[in-house]
Amino acid sequence: MRHENWIRFCFKIVSRSKSENYKHVSVLVRSGRIIAIGYNRNDRRSALKFSFYDSIKDGWHSELDALYKFDPEEVKDAILYTVGINGKNGNIVFGCPCKQCQELLRLYKLKAVYYADRSGRPQKLILEGIN
């Protein structure tokens, strides 16, 4: 039940994203408390901290925004929740992190990652090193 509650919370705040076409939010939670909230942006920034992450080409994703300021040990055992909506009509979009964000998530020692499917239900993302 708690995962559904966090996904619902994400849907309440996702519209704060400044992106026009698709709005995404990622909420990082540890011990039942929010430690970071990240939003996608259309602006292109350099993600120099991660050489494989090309934010100049693909934009600044919400997962990157939530995790960028942390070192992996700082978020150990946290859970990341992420959702997305269509910015034009508000419909839910498939919120699974992209391949580049999945590579980013592998670097962190998160307890779990959950995203909203097209029905708005939480789905656990299975990544090597994250259960």
Buried (B, 14 or more C-beta within 10 A) or exposed (E): EEBEEBBBBBBEBBEEBEBEEBBBBBBBBBEEEBBBBBBBBEEEEEBEEBEEBEBEEBBBBBBBBBBBEBEEEBBEEBBBBBBBBEBEEEEBBEBBBEEBBBBBBBBBBBBBBBBBBEEBEBBEBEBEEBE
